[in-house]
């Protein structure tokens, strides 16, 4: 029974990974934290939940990424990986508000627009 569960869990995990990579699309992004710019230019954009507006951006070289979770009309919370190449978004960026194609607070700016 445990072998069957492991096989099923592996198949589901692979399906999630494949569907996540299908959803990623090219975009122009900006990730500024403090006085430092970590992403500025081409990136991968992935919607986290169709309709909510939540998203992930990943630098073209996959060194940095950030998640923005929309919470209400113009508010959200963000996290990023902070250390180049880290595999999880372990550092909170705090509450952000929408400003056009960007989400901002006093220390952070996250922007994403369709690649032209």
C-alpha positions in Angstrom: 0.0 0.0 0.0 2.8 2.4 0.9 4.5 1.8 -2.5 1.2 2.6 -4.3 0.9 5.8 -2.3 4.5 6.8 -3.1 3.9 6.2 -6.8 0.7 8.2 -6.8 2.3 11.1 -4.8 5.2 11.2 -7.2 2.8 11.4 -10.2 0.8 14.2 -8.6 4.0 16.1 -7.8 5.3 15.8 -11.3 1.9 17.0 -12.7 2.1 20.1 -10.5 5.6 20.8 -11.6 4.7 20.4 -15.3 1.6 22.6 -15.0 3.5 25.3 -13.1 6.2 25.5 -15.8 3.4 25.7 -18.5 1.9 28.8 -16.7 5.2 30.7 -16.6 5.5 33.4 -19.3 8.1 36.0 -20.2 7.7 39.5 -18.7 9.7 42.6 -17.9 10.2 42.8 -14.1 11.7 44.9 -11.4 12.6 43.8 -7.9 14.1 46.4 -5.7 14.8 45.8 -2.0 16.3 48.6 0.0 18.7 50.5 -2.3 19.5 47.3 -4.3 18.1 46.1 -7.6 17.9 42.3 -7.9 15.7 41.9 -11.0 15.6 44.5 -13.8 14.5 43.3 -17.2 13.4 39.9 -18.7 12.0 37.5 -16.2 9.5 34.6 -15.8 6.1 35.6 -14.6 3.7 33.0 -13.1 0.2 33.5 -11.8 -0.2 31.8 -8.4 -4.0 31.8 -8.4 -6.1 32.6 -11.4 -8.3 35.6 -10.7 -6.7 36.7 -7.4 -3.8 38.6 -8.9 -1.1 36.8 -6.8 2.1 36.1 -8.8 5.7 35.0 -8.7 8.5 36.6 -10.6 11.9 34.9 -11.3 15.0 36.5 -12.7 16.2 35.3 -16.1 19.2 33.6 -14.5 16.9 32.1 -11.8 19.1 33.7 -9.0 16.2 35.7 -7.4 12.5 35.3 -7.1 9.6 36.9 -5.2 6.0 36.0 -4.5 3.3 38.6 -4.1 0.0 37.5 -2.5 -2.8 39.8 -3.2 -5.0 40.5 -0.1 -7.8 42.9 -1.1 -8.2 45.4 -3.8 -4.9 47.2 -3.6 -3.0 45.4 -0.8 -0.7 42.4 -0.7 2.1 40.7 1.1 5.4 39.6 -0.5 8.3 37.3 0.2 11.6 36.7 -1.7 14.6 34.4 -1.6 17.1 37.2 -0.6 20.2 34.9 -1.1 21.1 34.3 -4.8 20.2 30.7 -5.7 18.2 30.0 -2.5 15.3 27.7 -3.2 12.7 29.2 -1.0 11.3 32.6 -0.4 12.2 32.8 3.3 12.4 36.6 3.7 9.3 38.7 4.2 9.0 42.0 2.3 6.0 43.1 4.3 2.7 44.6 3.2 2.7 46.4 -0.2 0.2 48.5 -2.0 -0.5 48.6 -5.7 0.9 51.4 -7.8 0.0 50.7 -11.5 2.0 47.6 -12.6 4.0 47.7 -9.3 3.6 46.8 -5.7 5.4 49.0 -3.3 6.3 49.9 0.3 9.0 52.1 1.8 11.7 49.5 1.2 10.4 47.4 -1.7 9.2 47.7 -5.3 8.0 44.7 -7.3 6.8 45.3 -10.9 5.8 43.0 -13.8 4.6 43.9 -17.2 4.0 41.8 -20.4 7.1 41.4 -22.5 6.9 43.4 -25.7 
